[in-house]
Amino acid sequence: VYSVNWLKAKARWERWEEELHLVQHEMGWTVGWFRHKMGEWEKRYQEATKLGHQAYAQRQVLLWKRFVLNVENSFKDKMIIVF
């Protein structure tokens, strides 16, 4: 009975470790995705010919930059950085 409980507990621990590892990677991927979107909008800002388009693109750049800063601050020391 004890060995069965021990094996179940070991399996639960291993699943938890795997899930933790995946979540840490997902945190890094989230930051990477936000940086990618910020870069896309920076490129659109540079290519925009109309002031309205530039203004909208600049606002999007600032939005994605804020996302990057927020998640980097929230995930600090918790994520695995993947570039």
matplotlib code that plots the C-alpha trace (Angstrom):
import matplotlib.pyplot as plt

x = [0.0, 2.8, 4.7, 1.6, 1.0, 4.7, 4.6, 1.4, 3.0, 6.2, 4.1, 2.2, 5.5, 7.0, 3.8, 4.1, 7.7, 6.9, 4.0, 6.3, 8.9, 6.3, 4.8, 8.3, 8.9, 5.4, 6.3, 9.4, 7.5, 4.9, 7.6, 9.0, 5.6, 5.0, 8.4, 7.7, 4.4, 6.1, 8.7, 6.0, 4.3, 7.7, 8.2, 4.7, 5.4, 8.6, 6.8, 3.7, 3.3, 0.3, 0.3, -2.8, -1.2, 2.0, 0.0, -1.9, 1.3, 3.1, 0.2, 0.4, 4.2, 3.6, 0.9, 3.0, 6.0, 3.9, 2.9, 6.5, 7.5, 4.5, 5.2, 8.9, 8.3, 5.6, 7.7, 11.0, 13.1, 10.3, 10.7, 13.1, 14.2, 14.1, 15.3]
y = [0.0, 2.4, 1.7, 2.4, 5.7, 6.6, 5.8, 8.0, 10.8, 10.5, 10.6, 13.7, 15.4, 14.6, 15.9, 19.1, 19.6, 19.1, 21.6, 24.2, 23.8, 24.4, 27.4, 28.9, 28.5, 29.9, 33.0, 33.5, 32.9, 35.5, 38.1, 37.2, 37.4, 40.9, 42.0, 40.6, 42.5, 45.7, 45.3, 44.8, 48.1, 49.9, 48.8, 50.0, 53.3, 53.8, 52.8, 55.0, 57.9, 59.6, 61.3, 59.4, 56.1, 57.1, 58.2, 54.9, 52.8, 54.8, 54.2, 50.4, 50.5, 52.0, 49.5, 46.5, 48.1, 48.5, 44.8, 43.8, 45.8, 44.5, 40.9, 41.2, 42.8, 40.2, 37.2, 38.4, 35.5, 33.1, 32.5, 30.8, 33.3, 31.8, 33.9]
z = [0.0, 0.9, -2.3, -4.4, -2.6, -3.0, -6.8, -7.2, -5.3, -7.4, -10.6, -9.4, -8.6, -12.0, -13.7, -11.6, -12.6, -16.2, -16.0, -14.2, -16.9, -19.7, -17.9, -17.5, -21.3, -22.1, -20.1, -22.2, -25.4, -24.3, -23.9, -27.3, -29.0, -27.5, -28.7, -32.1, -32.3, -31.1, -33.9, -36.5, -35.5, -35.4, -39.0, -40.0, -38.3, -40.3, -43.5, -42.9, -45.3, -43.7, -40.3, -39.1, -39.9, -38.1, -35.1, -34.9, -35.4, -32.7, -30.3, -31.1, -30.5, -27.1, -26.3, -27.1, -25.3, -22.2, -22.5, -22.8, -19.7, -17.7, -18.4, -17.9, -14.5, -13.6, -14.8, -13.5, -12.1, -13.0, -16.8, -19.1, -21.7, -25.2, -28.2]

ax = plt.figure().add_subplot(projection="3d")
ax.plot(x, y, z, "-o")
ax.set_aspect("equal")
plt.show()
